[in-house]
Amino acid sequence: MSKEAEWDKRFNIGVDSIDNAHRKLFSIVRKLIHLSKDESNGQWACAEGIKYFKNYTVEHFTDEEAYMRAIGYQDYEIHKRLHDDMRFKTLPALERDLTESHYAPEAIHHFLGICLGWLTAHIQIEDRAITGKISNRWKTDHAGADMDALELALIVTIQDIFRLQTEIVSEHYNGEDFGPSIIVRLAYSEAAKERVQIFMVLEEGLVLETVSAMLNMPLPRTDRLIASAGKELSLRMVKQLGLHCSPTTQYQLESSHFITPEQFKKAFDSEAFDYSFLLNTGHGYFAFCVKEK
């Protein structure tokens, strides 16, 4: 992970103030990675470092938004919503996870993995779009009542199936790594040849916890049984979700199979997802991504 946190000049967008801030953010992440490996007092040192990272990130967002307004950047509103998602949802949710777990190694891994992945993708795509080097990813950014309804349906569905209180970590999940996971791709089609693909990314700990509770016995690791249970849970979730907001009404299941993290990243990078959520169940993270047509 530390190599990924090294600054690469390809991340430069050509605006000195923004590039300098990005270098600083990666430097903070590098220090946090080293601190997280210190078994003696790394957890508490991480706590201070994470506060500093959060404050600097929010300050950077404010400066970057001022720059975008100054140059009349046409996609300012979408870009600001991405910042606000990180500022008001992701960082506070990750902080709560850290505090409630007393800075457990798994919570620190969540924080570092998600923040590092978010920074890398955001700089390479959204920030480069500011200077016209590339198009932004989130050209269609759903908001308002439809988004709120889907969020609520997701939370209720997860509570129905997993019996766990759930919170939205991000409304713009970018494929960030949050630990070993089971990834399932579901493809649906209907008579007019419209297609919907749904990707479920379930952290292994979440599936282990759920299946262990079902069987009333501890299961130490993920195996074929657990993976199959994860796929079945994914199918059941989509059916249950249909009772709340009907994402696959009139659609028939075409295929369901496991994919690797590399295949998921390739699908993610090839075309923008219409909806992409990251949620925390308290027993593991879960991503729900929808690509229409």
N, C-alpha and C positions, 0 to 999 in steps of 0.2 A: 504493500500500500504506500510506503514512503516514497518509492520511485514515482508513483502516480502523482504525488503531491509536489514534486519538483516543478519549478517554473520552466515553461517551455516558451521560447520566443514566438512560436506559432500562435500563442494565446493573445499576443499583442493585437489590439484593434486599431492602433495608430493615434490614440488620444492619450497624451502623456499622463494626465491626472488620473484617468481611469485605469490605464495600464499599471501605474504605480500602486494604486489601491488593490488591484488584483494580485500583484506580486506580494503585497503585504498579507492579504488574506491567505494565500498559499503558504506563506512563511509561518503564520499562526497555526495552520492545520498541521504543518510538519512538526512543530513543537508539541502540539497536542498528541500526535501519534507517538512521539518519543516518550512523553509523560505517561501515556496510557500503558506503556510497557514496564513502567517502574512499579514493581509489586509492593514496595514499602510505603510510599506516600503518593503514588501516581494519581489515585482517585481524587484526592483533595486538591492536588496541584491542577488536575484537569478541570476541576470545578471553577477555579479562578480563571484559568485560560479560556474556558468556554464562555464565561461572562464577558471577557474581553473580546472574544471573537464575535459574539452577538452584538455588542455595542458598536464595534468597528463596522460590521456588516450593515447595520441600520444607518450609520453615518454615511457609508459609501453609497447606499441606495439613494439617500437624499441628494447627495452631490451629483450622482449620475442622472437622476431625474431632472435636476436643475439644468444640466448640460443638454439633455434631450429637448427640454422646453426652449432653451436658448437657440437651438439650431432648427426648431420647428419640426422635430422628428414625427413623421406621419403615424407611426405605430406606437406612439407614446402611451396611449391608454391601455393597450394590451400589455406592453412591457411593464407598466406600473402595476397592473393586476398581478403579474408574476412576482414582482417585488413584494406586494402586499400579502400574497399567499405565503411567501417565505417569512415575511416580517410578522404577520399576525396569526398564522396558523402553524406552519412547520416548526419554526424556532421555539415558540411557547410550548407546543406539544412535546417536542424532543426534550426541552428543559424539564417539563413535568415528569416525563419518563425517567430522566436522570435523578431527579429529587426523590421521587417515590421509591426508586430502586436503590437509593443511597449510592449512586454512581457505580452501579454494578458494571462489570466488564461488558456484558451484553448491551446495556444501555449506552455505554460509551461507544461501542462499535456501531450501534445504530446511528448515533449522532455524527460520528466521523464519516461513516460510509455515505450517509444521505447528504451531508453538507458538501463533502468532497465531490460526489457525483453531480450534485446540483450545480455547484460552481463550475465544474468542467463543462457540462452541457450548456449552461446558461451563457458562459463566456464565448464558447465556440460558435453558438448559434445566435442567441438573442442579442448579445452585445456586439458581435461582429455585424449584425444587421443594422445597427445604428449608423455605421459608416458605409453602408451599401455593399459590403463584401459578400453578403449572403442574405437570403430571405428568412424572415423569422418563422419559427415552427408553428406558433399558435395563431394562424391566420383566422381560424374560426374559433372564437373563445366563448363557449356557452356561459351564460350568466343569468341571474334572475330566478324566476319561479321554477323553471324546468330543472335547473341545476340544484336548487334547494330540494325539490321533490325527489330527485335521484339520490342525493346525499342522504336524505331521511330514509328512503327505501333501503339503501345499502346498510345503514346503521341498524334498522329494524330487522332486516334479513339476517345479518350476522348475529344479532342478539337472539333471534329465533333459533338459529341452527347451532351456534357455539355457546349460547347462554353466557355471553361475555359483554360487558359494557365497552362500547367502542367509540373512538373519536377520530374525526378526520384530521390527518396530519398534513395532507396537501391535496389541492384540487387540480394541480398540474404536475403530477408525478412524471418524472423524466427518465425512469428506468434505473434509478439509483440502487446500488447494492445495499441490502439491509441484512445480509447473512444467508446461510444455506437455505434454499427454498425449493418447493415443488412448483413447477410452472406448467400450467395446462392451457392449451389453446382449444377453444370451442368455435366451430364455424356453423353458422345458420344461413339458410337460404329460403326464398319464397318464390311464388309462381312468376312474379315479374322479374325474376333473376336478380333481385336486390340481395345483397349479402351483408351479413354482420359477423365480425370476428370479435370474440371476447377472450381476453387473456387474463387468467387468474394467477397471481404469484402469492403463494402461501408459505410463510416462514415455517421451516420444519418443526420448530418448537410448538407452533400453534396446532399443527395437525397431530403431533404426538400427544399433546395435552388433551385434545378433543377425543382421539381414539382411545387413549388410556382411560378417560372418564367413562366412555361408552362401555368398555370392557371391565371397568373397575379393577384394573391391574396396571402397574407401571410398565411402560415400554421404553427401553433404553436408547433405541436408535431408529433411524428411518430405514425401512427396508421395502420390499415390493408390496407387502400388505399395506404399509402406511401410505406409500405413494398411490396405490389404487384407491385407498380411502380418501386421499386428498382429491383425486379426480372425481370421485362420486360426490364428495361434498361440493365441489365446484358446480357440477351439473344440478345438484339439488338447490344450490344458491340461486342459480339463474331462474329455475322454475319458481322458487319462492319469491324472487325479485319481481317476477311477472305478475304476482298477485298484488303488488304495490304500485308498480309503474309500467308494467307490460313492455319491457325492452325488446322482447322477441315475439310479440303478438303476430300471428299469421306466418311465423317462421318455423321451419322444420330443422332439427339438428342434422347437420350434414356430416360432421366429423368431430371427434374429440381425441386428443392425444397429448402426450407429454412433449415438451420441447426443452432444449438446453438453454442456459443463460445466453450463450452466443447467438442462438437462433432468435431468442426474444429480442436481444439488442439489435439484430439485423432487421427484424420486423419493425422495431421501434424507430430505427434510423431511416428506414426506406420511405415512410410516409407518416404524416402526423396522425395521432389518435384523436378521435372526436371527444372522448371522455377519458380521463386518466386520474384515478384517485389513489391515494395512499392512506391507509387506516392503521390505527394501533388498537389491538384488542386487549392489551394488558398482558397477554400471554404470547404475543408474537405479532409481527407486522403482516399486512395483507394489502396487495395492490389489485385494483380492478380497472382494466383498460378496455375500451371499446373502439373498434375501427369499423365504420360503416362503409358499405359498398366495396 
